[in-house]
Amino acid sequence: MRMTDPSDAPLFKLFWQNGELNPTRAALLGRRIAADAVRPSGTPAPRHGEAAQPLPDAPADEARRLARRESSRRFGAAPVALEELGRLLHPLRAHVGQQNRLLPSGGGKYPLHVYVALRHVGMPSPWQGRIAWYDSASHGLVPVGNCPAWPALADILGVDWPEPPAAVVFMIGRPETILAKYGERGGRFLLIEAGVYLGALGQQAADMGWSGCAIGSFHDQAVLGLLELDASRHLAVLAYACGPRDAVSGLDADLGAVAAPAGG
């Protein structure tokens, strides 16, 4: 990975490069995950000398809202309306009333840019099968290129799902401002922000009755190439596939960890 100024946060850049995936690294990761499949799920809890103090539960309506979120790799064939896509992306918009942003960012830098692969969205024909940049200031989409057919896009994402999602949201880092301010620590803020975006998108999808799945198995340079972005200035941070559920949507509790040798 090439960066414009390695003096800003060289250790974060090294950390990021070591975690990038390409076809060879994806195969190695797939073998690790296959070996892990026979191990117990979760992480062992710490041990303390006293018992836990029970806490009151959330109100039932809040609990039901949270329970609607699921991680599923199975999507229906129905196209999504433009209004639904606007609702999905609403938490990411820059201006709502007198508020500057709905979601937080370390130092107010907002180093994430969002792109959307419009696989099956009810838009005018020139927009079908396009990739667009999400303009958070105008809450609109700007076309940037063509999206490949699902088999080719699935290879880039490192997934083996037969049914394509209606849309794939890419969270792309422009880290120079946050790293210039915070150094290596800014890399943590970048990852935290991606998690905040993922949580917001996941809850919106759940409220809309959609399926969604985070993808961590994408091939970094292939994603940046797909979006026509300069690898010296951008980081492929996270992807989120979503769309209407199929008739028998299965649950996946691992939030898009690699499912097969190159799955997502």
N, C-alpha and C positions, 0 to 999 in steps of 0.2 A: 504494500500500500504506500502510495506517495502522498506526502502532505506538503503544504506550502511553506510552513515554518516549523521545522522539527524542534526548535528551541522552546516553543510554547509549552508542550507537555510530552516530552519524548517517551516517558514510560507508559503513559496512556496509549500512545500510538503503537508502541510495541505490544502492549496487552491486546489491543484491538486486532492487530495483524495476526497474532497467534491464534485468535479465535475465528478467523475467516474460514469459510467453507468453499471448496472447489470440488469437482467430481472425486478426486482422490481422497481428500480429507473427509468428504461425506461418506464414502464407503467405509473408512475406518471408524467414523462415528456410528454408522449403522451397526457395525459389529459390536461395538461397546454397548449399544442400546439393546441389541438382541441378547447379549449375555446378561444384561441387567434385568431382563424380563422375568427371570426366575427368582429374583430377590423380592423381599417384601416391599410394598409401596410405603411412601412416607419417610419421615426422618425420626429416629428415636427421640422421645421427649427427655428433657433434663430431669434429674432426680433432686428433690428437695425434702427437707425434714418435716414439713408441715403439709397438711391437706389443703386443697384449693377451697377458697371461699366462693360459694355459688353466687352468680350474678343474675339479676333480673334479665329476662329475654327481651328482645326488641318487640315492639307492637306487631300484631299478627299481619297487618297489611304490609309493613316494611319487610317482614320475614318472607312473605309470599313474593314480593317484588325481587328480592335478592335470589330467591330460590328459582326464579325463572331463567337465570343465566345458566347456560350449559355450553360445554365445549364439544362440538360435533363436527365431523368431517363429511357429513352427508347433507346434500342440498337438493332442493326441489327444482323443477324445470320452469316454474312460473317466473316471468320477468318482473323486475321491481320497478315501481313508478319513480319518477323524478322526485316527487314529494317525499318518498321514503328515503331516498338517498340524502336529501337535504336534512331530514330528521336524524339520520345516522350521524352525519358530520356536524350537526348543530353544536355539540359541546366544544368543537375545535375552533369555532369562529372567533374572530378577534374583537368584535365590538357588539355588545348586546346592551341596548339602553345606555346607561351612564357607566357601565362597567367596561373596563378595558379588555379583560379576558375572563372566560369562565374557568379556565384551568391554570394552575400555577406553573412558574418556571424559575429556576435558580437564577437570581440576579436580573430577572426580567429579560433574559436573553432569547428565549424561545428558539433554541437551535434546531428544532425539528421542522422539516418541510414534509407535507403530505401529498402523495400521488395516489391516484385511483385507477385501477384497471377495470374498465367498464365492460365486463363480460356479457352481462344479460340485463341491461337497464333500458327501460322504456323511454328512449330519447330519439330525436330525429335521426334518420339513417346516417348522416355524416358522423354521428357520434358513436354509433354502434361499433364495438370492437376497438375503441380507442383507449389511450392512456391520457389522463388529464392531471394537471397540477391543481390542487385545491387552494384557491386564493381565500385565505381566512379573513382578509379585510372586507372583501365583497361577498363572502359566502357564496362563491361561484367556482366554476370549473373552467380551466384553460387547457385546450387540447395541446399535447406535446408530441404525440406519435401514435403509431398503430400498435395494438396489442396482438401478440401472436395467438394462434389457435390454442385451445386448452392443452393438448398434449405437449406442445412446446413450452407453454407457460408453466405447466406442471413440472417439467424437467428443470426449469430455472428455479422454481420454488422448492424442488427436492421432495415432491409429494407424489403419491401413487393413487390419488383419489379418482374414481371413474367419472363422478359427476362434478362439473365445474361449479364454483360458487357464482353468484350474481356479480360480485365485485371483490376485488382484492385491494386493500388499503396498504400502501407502503409508507413507513415512517423513516425518513431519510435525514441523517444528521448533517448539519453545517456547523462543525464544532469550533471554528476558529475564535468566535467571540467569547464563548463560555470557557474555553481553555485558556485564552489570553487573560481572563479575569481570575480564574481559580486554579490554573495549572492542572495537574493530574486529577485533583479533586473535582474539577469540572466534569470529568468523564463520568463520575458517579451521578452528578446532577442530570447529565444527558440521559443516562439509563433510567433514572427515576422518572424523568419526564415521559419517556417512552412507556413506562408502566402506567403512568397516569392516563395517557392517551388510550392505552389498551383497555384499562378499566372502564373508561367512559364509553368507548366504542362497544365493548362487550355488554354493558348495561343497556345502551340504546338498542342494540340488536335483540336483547332479551325482551325488552319492553315492547318491541315490534313483533315478537313471536318468531324471530329469525334464528337460524343456526349461525354459529361463528366459531372460528378456531384460529388461535395465534400460530404463526409459522416461524420456527427458528432454524429450519433446515435449508433455507435458500442459499444459492451460490452468490456470494457478495458481489463479485465483479460482474457477473452476468446480470444481476438486478440493476446495477448502476449503468451498464451498457444498454439494457432495455429502456431505461428512463433517459438515456442520452445525457448522463451526468458525468462530470469530471471526477475521476477517482482520487485525484489529489486534494479535492476540497469536500468530498461527500463521503458519508458512511451509510451503508445499508444496515439499519438498526433493527427493524422488526417489520413483519407483514401480518396482516389480519384478513382472512378470507371470511366472507359472510354472504348471507342470502336467505330466502325463504326455506323453511325446513322441508324435507321430503316427507312422504306419508308415514314412514316408519323411521324417524330420526334416532340413530343410536347415540349413546353418550360416550364421551371420551374424557377422562378426568385428568389427562396429563397436559392439557393446554398446548397442544401442538408440538410436543417433542417428537423427534424423528420416529416414525411408525414402522418404517421398513429401512433397508439399507440406505435409501436416500429419501425417506418419507418426511412428512411435515406435520 
